[in-house]
Amino acid sequence: MNRHPLLAYGLLAPALLWLGGVLLASVWYLIGQSLSNERVLGGEREFVGLAQYREVLLDPSFWQAGWRTLLWVVGNVVLQTVLSLGAALLLYRSRRLAWFNIWVVLPWIVPTVVAVIIWRWMLSSIGIVNQAIQAVGLSQEPVAFFGSGTVALLTLMLINSWKFFPLGTVILVAALRSIPATLVEAARVDGASEAQVFWRVQLPLLQPVMYVLGLVGPLWAVNVFELPWLLTRGGPGDATLTWPLHIYLEAFGRFEIGLAAAASLVVSLVLMGFVGLYLKTGWGRALREEQ
């Protein structure tokens, strides 16, 4: 009996050691870059100590990008949670929508470049969205979805949530189906409405899954780069410039590799702080109980 865990660990060890080595080597190299004034990848560099970190922490544009990142994360987490939970409940309660389990994952598996092309066409001045808005009389002129800072950020949130909510939906549908049917039936026999069944029976039992999504969702949202870069490149102005785009522009727009490396490590420390705070507070209680 004791040999089975050892066999499993032995089979996993090569892959784990390889991944761990690659990760540690990458972090070590990044730390070296952050302590230098390297301007081109592989170019000459000089050790400058913590000067790059000081410049990052005193850079107003870095913290402005951080504020936009916070808005981006909160908006995406709220939208994706609402969409995922609503879709999961529909798929769970309606047998007629069982076939929709396959189609709901389509936005998630569509390549980002393809999704960007589709949404650019749909939101253009002659696209289907503007035609519908003008047809119902909401606006006489085409709406410039990427022409205003607030509207552009909200539009990106909606598109990103559309793309990634299917993953949460699949997880929540599986969690709903794992709830014993006897509990739900007992609540209904006692006279509970569907809303009461959800709030008092299903939602409390979904909390462990919701807490996991509440931890992973913000981390994923912070690291989203492709979609906002392909749609707005941080514009108009800097209205949609989040931390990943800011770091990318520092490295490959202004050719400040060392500064971008320092900014990356600062962002990593912020995310590690969020994870630690999340697990230390009541939000992470369900995760600790599950473990």
Steps between C-alpha positions, in 0.01 A plus 500: 500500500780740581665448163216652301549860625875466449446380146270793429750748646779336301309533174412863570843601626675549161230731367474692830878540522515621140219751548641615833846544349367701206293718733787566742743572215253744343440682829873515571568646156216752546644610835837551333340715232313707758828586673659625178445772243461258209324665208504223237452130563842338509675837474752662729386580849640657812410419860296784651364334813152603609492813284253343255262407782518853635415640158207261463357583843532874437355481147143646499417321175571163663248565779248646258525177304455317831179691570367413154604138563296499822193631315561243227525213749193599703290552187604168348453301820151644558387456138643150464354388832153623407515352150649170615255452785199599287597270214579216741159525666324500162692194381447322831126561532386467139536164333397660171827697506718193556622520141625852578775354719706453185435844352560697820872425487543640148602852609772348718651281228486765227855636447547851634599637159182362344289643785663841451422499127138403566446765766676771300260437214193480725589824686608700195298798381325278243498189717198309620508652851486859376235410246286350778552804724395738223209277398341515847564874527755495784740712297487690173875471444726194517645444846881514516552212741876553507495878465436590864710387794219383727302340218811329361589348838144380557486356148822308560359365827188376323697335220747338739217377724321358195813307410583357842166450679449152343781358713327611820170372362635150444650492850181626665278258307716212623481637856121534483465143378717378789247634755288210631157512338342396829592834657337696220191280499466525879508881479233497230281263703526743792353769275816685395482691174765466231661823620510373860643168386779686323583749778465264797602161362696518176700821544641405845610165358659679203717718725818286479485517119414870505796569728735320261364702208531813714871430539585383150276748314681819606839342429390407150343842441819684600702300247269553202711662229404387150142623483550862622824529303343386173186711548627829644876475568427682825303782340334733454782679672581278796139418587541123462870475583521235771814363666579233236476757219701754700779248559498392136534859380782562747690199368432512126370852445748703703767226508535508878544129567636548851217734594239260358656212694481700823139592429419133435642397834311779680175382341585142599549610861166682492328183375675290763378744763146466367521120517635511855230742611230295330609180674541668838154658505160338514494490119750215506340304784326266261827425325670408828203287605508314169869427550 
